[in-house]
Each structure stands twice: as C-alpha cells, then as structure tokens.
Amino acid sequence: MSFSPLIRQMIDALRGLPGVGPKTAQRMALHLLERDRAAAAHLSSALDKAIAGVGYCRRCRTLSETELCAICTDPRRDPSLLCILQSPADVWAVEQAGGFNGRYFVLKGHLSPIDGMGPDEIGIPALLDCLDGSEVMEVILATNPTVEGEATAHYIASMLRPRGIKVSRIAHGVPLGGELEYIDGGTLAHALAGRTQIL
C-alpha cells in the first residue's frame, strides 16, 4: 500500500530522528493521525516554537533560549575550569551526573577529515578566542572515547599546552559496578593504561 504524499512526507520527517527506522516512523505517523491528533498538534507547535526560539549560547555554544545560557551566567560556577565537550547532549549528561562546577565549551562535533570536519568546522578558533583573556587555568577534555574523539582531544591539547593552560582528559575504563570478565578488551586495556595510585 502506498501512502498519500502528506502521510509519506510525515513518515520521512519522523525517520530523520535518531534510532527511528521506516516501520517505527510509519507507526508513529499513523498513531498521531488516527488516534491522537491533539498530541500531533501539540508536537507540531512545540517544534515550531523550539526552532524559532532556541539558539546557541554566545560563550559556550550549548543550546539556549538567551544570548548567554544559565550555566554561563551563574556566578557560582568556577571560571578557572573549562570542560570541552562534543555536543549539547554531553553538557546535560555531565550536569545530571553532578560533581562538576566549572564552565563548558561545546565543539559541535569531532575532527574527521573524511567527513570534512576540520578545526574550523568544530569550533577550534572560537575556543581559542574564548580562552584569550579568560580566567581558565585548567581545560578538561571530555570528547568521546572513539578514534575521532581521541584525535580531537590530542589536537586541542597540542594547541593549549603552549598557552600554559593545564590540560587533562576524563578517565575511561571499567564502569562502576562492572565485572571484569564482561568488559571488552579495549576498555580493559584503556583502564589499565590509565590506572591511578591509591593514596
């Protein structure tokens, strides 16, 4: 059965969401059209408002409805600590975990020459501008533990060390509560290489 153009367009739009395949998109579209048009209208309205009203923080580049986000304007945050992340979702993850009271800088990606993502595309010039004349004493590199994330972290570290800024990398390894026999070899090797002394 082929769907009408408007239904097909709705299904295709829903397929643009991460983790949504053709069958799931079809089920979502048909559910909204058949059983819950009020929810569909609410979703449409919320999307329109978010697209029109949400931009990026001028300082840290996370999603924000104002020129400076609530984290950047919070006087209780430590301006000497800057955590560099790959996406706004990473900021929310760190905030939910708690324990970090510094500020953030969002790269919006990682270095990937194959995908055309170089230093300019991920925001390295903006990062260096952000650091000029700032109070930052330590930069924590919290890019993903992938080949591209590691390459991005090493590139940024090489740019920052000559500036006299302490550069650290988040730890990777065995998750809390994990059992060694179930941990993959790469993660275990990384954990052993990054071991710390018990005082």
N, C-alpha and C positions, 0 to 999 in steps of 0.2 A: 504494500500500500504506500502510495506517495502522499506526503502531506502538502497542504496548501503553502504557498510562498511565505505567508506570515508565520505559520507554525514552524516551517523549516528554518526561517530566519531566527526564531526564538530558540530552537534546538541548537543551531550553530552557535548562537551567542552564549548559551549555557555551557557548551563544550569548551569555550575559552577559559573556563575556570580550572584551576589545577586539580587533577585527580578525577575529573568528570569525563567519562567516555561517552560514546554515542548512545548506548542504552540508558545510562543514568540521566543524560541530558533529555532524552525523549520522555522518560518517566517524570522528571521534574516539570517539563513544559506541559505535559498532558494533565498532571495533577493540578498545576496552577490554573490552567484554563478550564478544566472540568469541575474541580472540587473546591477551589479556594481563590476565587478571583479577587477577594479583598486582600489576601496576602500578596497576590501578584501586584496589585495596585500599590500596596504599601512598599514592597520591594522596589518597584519602579521609582516611586517618589524618593525613597531613601537613597537610591543610586544617583538620581539626578542631583539631589542636594549635596551628597558627598563629592561628586565630581566637580560641582560648581564651587564648593566651599572648602575643600581640603587641598592644601598645597604642601610646600616643604618649608621647614624651619630655615631661616636665613643662616643660622650659625651651625647647627649640627646636621641639617639636611634630612631629618626624620619627618614623617607626616605630621602636619599641624594645620589647625584652622586659623592660627595667628602668625604674624611675622616671625616671632620667637616662640618656641614651644614652652610648655610648663616646666620642663626639666632645665632648659637653658636660663629661664628667668627665676629659678628657685635659688634664693641666696644661701640656703643650707647646703647646696652641693659644693664639693671640693673642686675649685677651679684648677688645682695643680695636677689632677688626674684626668686623663682623656682616654676613653676606650673606643677603639676603632672597630666598627662592625660592617658587615656587608649589606644589611637591609634594615628597614624599619622594624620588621618582624623580630630581628635579633635584639633590637633595643627593648621591645616588650618582653622578650624571653628573659633577658638579664634583669630587667626591673621586677618581673614576677619572682625570680629566684631570690632577689634581695641580696644584701651584703655589699653592693657597690654604691658609693655615694659621690662619684665623680660625674664628669660630663661625657658626652658621646660625640662621635663623628661617624656619619653613615656614608660608606663608599658607593653604594648602589651597584654592587657587582664585584667581580674579581678580575684580575688580569687574565686575558685569554686572547692571544693574538689570532688564533683561528677564527674566533667569533668577532674579531675587530674591536676587542675591548682592551685598549691600552691605558696608560696612566691618565691621559686627558679624559677619556670616557668614564672612568670610575671616580674621578674627582681628586686626583693627587694634587694638582695645582691649588684647588680650593682648600685642601688640607694644609698645605704649606702656608697659604695666606692666613688660615685660621690660627696657625701656630705663631706667626710673626707678631711679636709684641704681646704675646699672651703670658699667663702665669703658669703654663703647663710645665711640670717637672718630670712627669712620667707618662709615657704612652703605652697602653696595654693593647696589644694586637689580638683581636678576638675574631679573626677570619676563620672560616670553616676549615676543618682538618682534612681538606682534599688537596690534590696536587696543585690546583689553581689557587686555593686559599693559602697554602704554604708559600707558593711563589710570590703571591701578593704581600704576605707578611714579610718575607725576606727583602723584597724590593723596598717596602716602606721603611723597614729597619735601616737599610743602607742609606736611605735619604735622610733619616733623622739623627743617626749617630753623630755625624759631623756637627750637628747643631748643639751637641752637649745635652741632649734630652735622654733620660733613661728610657730604654725600650724593653718591654717584657712581653712574653707570649703566654696566653692562657694555657693551662695544663691540659693534656689529653691522656686518656688511658682508661683504666678499668672503672666502670661506673660503680657508685656506692651501692652495695648490696649485690653486686655481680659475683658470679663464681668463675674462677679462672678457667675451668675446663670448658666453659661455654663461650669464652671470649675469643674473637678471631685473632689470628697470628699477628696481623699488622697492628692492631690495637694493643696487644700484649707487648710487642716489641717496642712500641712507642712509649708505653708506660714504664718499661724497664729502662729505656734510654733517658727518660725524664724523671727518674727517681730523685727523691729529696731525702736529706739526712734527718733522722729523728733526734730531736734535741732533748 
